Amino acid sequence: MTQNAAVRVRGLRKRYGGVAAVDGVDLDIARGEVFGILGPNGAGKSTTVEILQGYRTRDGGEVAVLGEDPAAGGREWQAKVGIVWQDGGAAQELTVAETVRHFARYYPRPRDAEEVIALVGLEEKAGSRTKALSGGQRRRLDVALGVIGGPELLLLDEPTTGFDPVARRQFWELIRSLAEEGTTIILTTHYLEEAEALTDRLAVISAGRVVAEGAADTLAGRARARATVRWTEPDGTRRTEETDTPTRTVAELAARFGGGEVPELRVTRPTLEDVYLRLIGERDGQGVAS
Ligand SMILES: Nc1ncnc2c1ncn2[C@@H]1O[C@H](COP(=O)(O)OP(=O)(O)OP(=O)(O)O)[C@@H](O)[C@H]1O
């Protein structure tokens, strides 16, 4: 990957005392991608993201973020990398609009504050003090502060933890609109449906290593895995068949049911959760410390 790379990581390592938090991670993330990092608690996701942000030092490996080493990233580089902190640290007494305008001053070429407030859906709260915002609205403000500098890359660590389902979907729309504007987005998440809905590609990290990488719908051979065909017979008996050739099974069923509807017909492949749990279990089975 060349200029098209937003992130290139080779052999990244980080230890905390006796713990290998990141143990040889490679990542290639293209510009314009929405990239997810999944993995169990303690897998090394936050440590990896913090190294990409330049917030944490590494013990080994090569890291290039927007073509530069984050450990040496100057102000120009920092302005191109947007960070959404878990708690944005906005002063409680300032209003939303004041907070966003205040943060804009830190950047050489900030976006328009009103436009960013609209982008995150906080127009109606622009005059409210930040202490009066709900948790979800606070998170939107955190994102506004992450994008006010007009970043080329936005890093989000567990952005939707604690969101209700409606707020989560609204947040996905926000991420999608940023991606449509061309922002590269890297996010960690514990929500598999979020990874599936939002990311172009994802990496599963376990015990400091990447154990699988790819698009959510084809991860770890998911799309080619055995299918399960389920249907109900006319007498009400539920039937299940595992098969490598679901099309043939369905064709046979269709013929048997005279071309009419096969009652409660369903063809499924392993879900992202199925393959995720298998990937994590496989590594645990190898006795790798978490
Ligand atoms: N500042 C620190 N000092 C010592 N150990 C740390 C520190 N930060 C993280 N660790 C350890 O490094 C490992 C990886 O932690 P990290 O926070 O990167 O995991 P994570 O995948 O983000 O987990 P979670 O899903 O729980 O947020 C864990 O074993 C953790 O206990």
PDBQT file of the ligand as one rigid body, heavy atoms in Angstrom, charges set to zero:
ROOT
HETATM    1  N1  LIG A 301      -1.485   1.706  31.536  1.00  0.00    +0.000 N 
HETATM    2  C1  LIG A 301      -1.424   0.365  31.664  1.00  0.00    +0.000 A 
HETATM    3  N2  LIG A 301      -0.602  -0.209  32.558  1.00  0.00    +0.000 NA
HETATM    4  C2  LIG A 301      -0.498  -1.537  32.684  1.00  0.00    +0.000 A 
HETATM    5  N3  LIG A 301      -1.201  -2.423  31.937  1.00  0.00    +0.000 NA
HETATM    6  C3  LIG A 301      -2.038  -1.922  31.031  1.00  0.00    +0.000 A 
HETATM    7  C4  LIG A 301      -2.193  -0.503  30.828  1.00  0.00    +0.000 A 
HETATM    8  N4  LIG A 301      -3.105  -0.298  29.833  1.00  0.00    +0.000 NA
HETATM    9  C5  LIG A 301      -3.496  -1.529  29.436  1.00  0.00    +0.000 A 
HETATM   10  N5  LIG A 301      -2.862  -2.506  30.129  1.00  0.00    +0.000 N 
HETATM   11  C6  LIG A 301      -2.998  -3.972  29.938  1.00  0.00    +0.000 C 
HETATM   12  O1  LIG A 301      -2.743  -4.240  28.565  1.00  0.00    +0.000 OA
HETATM   13  C7  LIG A 301      -3.656  -5.202  28.066  1.00  0.00    +0.000 C 
HETATM   14  C8  LIG A 301      -4.403  -4.612  26.882  1.00  0.00    +0.000 C 
HETATM   15  O2  LIG A 301      -5.236  -3.545  27.343  1.00  0.00    +0.000 OA
HETATM   16  P1  LIG A 301      -6.136  -2.659  26.350  1.00  0.00    +0.000 P 
HETATM   17  O3  LIG A 301      -6.753  -1.579  27.182  1.00  0.00    +0.000 OA
HETATM   18  O4  LIG A 301      -5.341  -2.259  25.172  1.00  0.00    +0.000 OA
HETATM   19  O5  LIG A 301      -7.232  -3.725  25.917  1.00  0.00    +0.000 OA
HETATM   20  P2  LIG A 301      -8.620  -3.518  25.151  1.00  0.00    +0.000 P 
HETATM   21  O6  LIG A 301      -8.643  -4.533  24.073  1.00  0.00    +0.000 OA
HETATM   22  O7  LIG A 301      -8.791  -2.102  24.764  1.00  0.00    +0.000 OA
HETATM   23  O8  LIG A 301      -9.665  -3.922  26.271  1.00  0.00    +0.000 OA
HETATM   24  P3  LIG A 301     -11.189  -3.407  26.595  1.00  0.00    +0.000 P 
HETATM   25  O9  LIG A 301     -12.048  -4.079  25.598  1.00  0.00    +0.000 OA
HETATM   26  O10 LIG A 301     -11.405  -3.950  27.973  1.00  0.00    +0.000 OA
HETATM   27  O11 LIG A 301     -11.169  -1.913  26.516  1.00  0.00    +0.000 OA
HETATM   28  C9  LIG A 301      -4.527  -5.617  29.233  1.00  0.00    +0.000 C 
HETATM   29  O12 LIG A 301      -3.980  -6.777  29.806  1.00  0.00    +0.000 OA
HETATM   30  C10 LIG A 301      -4.413  -4.436  30.184  1.00  0.00    +0.000 C 
HETATM   31  O13 LIG A 301      -4.600  -4.850  31.514  1.00  0.00    +0.000 OA
ENDROOT
TORSDOF 0
